């Protein structure tokens, strides 16, 4: 009687409320092509049936007058009849205190669909978002004394995330036509109520997922536990894009952001985020495919890579096999080749901002991957109200090369070994506030054998970050202290140099947005580096000093360098115009005194049309520079490239000496100041909804202000400089459900020279990174059955080098030919071109995702020249070829 009274009370309101219809479901979630109904619901995984009989679980409810039933089955009177032309939404049954509410019950809707006798039902359509009645007869209310409920949970297959707002329908399999509907709640739960029977056809429609149509027998809903239904994602479905939207954007004239799908599918990159940048306009191709970032003709040590709030000492493992941060730990990547905002400093080229993510809080997840050169794993999950994430990878190419070398040559000549790790803990600490603790590090050891007895290079760092973020009204606050420990070294038979650094970092920033048209950001950052260097040298020939002949040298030096900056960056919007004037003040200290620089910056944007935008930028940028000083007669600064023992017959591009700038740092380096003036203009055209065109012109002038040093002849050292200008064009198809790609072309001219006493620059030769033409074409297609095919073609001008034009052989029995060098950087390596292809295949299971890929580099086995090998008398050359055709197979498991 109580239930009947409640029904009579709410019947008028229910009669006026609409029921979710087929058209409503199509608007709420546009599904892909339908999936044919399968006789066995293989992707629906209920728990195993109980081994012994028991009471009917609470997710099945029986309503209406009937003989006595167990206490866990509800008894209710049938609903009052309603006119057949009214869509009646049955009210939810009251929940008793003995039965807990169903998941998602707060937003669950159950509906009965009734048609007048004269209306014939439409035929079923596989593309419809809601089932259609199959019976050609009129759909009438199904008389029944028993009304049941079916409950369950919807999750995305592979990721196992609850699906919120999905439409769930139940329709008759046989007999008179009827339909019931529900909507999933925050936990993915749904309730299909007022069912005439539990033997029905289940239809599920969810945005971004494949449509599900499967018959479900009554036994499926009579399990003790709620069934969990896993819905297949639409498209490839392997990658999960994480978008971290900043309320306080940092303006830049031209920047490129890559989605995780694009990074993972790029041929030749093996899913490495920083290697993917080498396919963008303004980024040069590096010899041998090594890990160096060269942006718009700037040396690698002129650009910075920020991981979170602070820079990292280097971006790649030695010798550039992989970046130090795996893609699975990032939520975003931004590439700004020049004219970046005042928030960042200590760079005169470009910057890369890697945005780390925190662990997921919707359960324990992870992945493991294995390929030809490395293995890695990640695990993440909730901890209380926060989350954790642990990731690590280890390169084992050293083990493979050791085995091959022993089998082929009975000796291993090259042994690169690298590893890295990240540990992240994130937790809310109050309203609008969070605290993140991040521990990361990387380690590298590479060994070569040479005629000098072998070379060992080592480098590593460990960093601990604390990040506190607070949002209060229109204000955003950021405070992040960090501590970093660096180590690097070179060891040969005669020379040893090891350096350790203890680096303290700090960033404090505040942003306010008092109105929609104005935003103000101001803050400060600092870096204090206390370093210790030990140098040991064996001098077989001896060196004459005032104390006599010395055959060995040993020294320990200590020093302190600091970098401090303060900045302000307002952002003003006025209609179609946007202005962002910025100012940064930087102070650098080290051996030789202190250097100070005031760097103004300006960005202006005009959008005359929603599809057209013009951006102009100008500014000055500064960073410290260091100049080596001879600390002992006969013992000068030596580089990693020199330590390899390569004789004068082998000529490689000068860009390779930047393989690891920290290794080349001398202990007694004097402090200088490198400043650059940058100009750029960008025109962005949105040609179609998914196709965009960017045309960018850029210009940069470097001035390296040396300390007061003199040459061995007593002449003062002149300041060095460079001028770079060029044009970039990028036609890009945005990542869609089936396609992504771009064509990028860079035309650049970079020349180096010296300044005279009147600060006039005299250009004399191309610099080491003068890559005149660089064409990259990338295309990726997502095929049916979760296959994916991607290709990359590159056509690049060779880098300059200083040639040998002849040789002089003195008289004598054991004399050798001395080379005669031509003008500086007056020759170029041959043109480079290469085609890479990658094929991916993904299988999505209910609780895991398995994917494999085959990445074939240099598929037509082009013999590209990476260097020259001169004959002993320098009368001819042979080509030092790069990587031949190289297939790389990998597998990845996510859960």
PyMOL commands that set and color helices and strands:
alter all, ss='L'
color gray80, all
select helices_A, chain A and resi 2-16+22-28+105-107+218-221+260-265+273-277+287-289+300-302+327-329+397-409+640-643+654-658+784-786
alter helices_A, ss='H'
color red, helices_A
select strands_A, chain A and resi 44-45+62-63+147-156+167-172+179-183+189-195+200-205+212-216+227-231+256-257+304-307+310-311+330-336+351-356+365-370+374-383+386-395+414-430+433-448+455-472+475-491+495-515+518-545+548-574+577-590+593-609+612-627+650-652+670-686+691-705+720-733+739-755+761-766+773-783+787-796+800-801+804-809+817-821+827-828+832-844+849-857+865-870+877-881+886-894
alter strands_A, ss='S'
color yellow, strands_A
deselect
rebuild
show_as cartoon
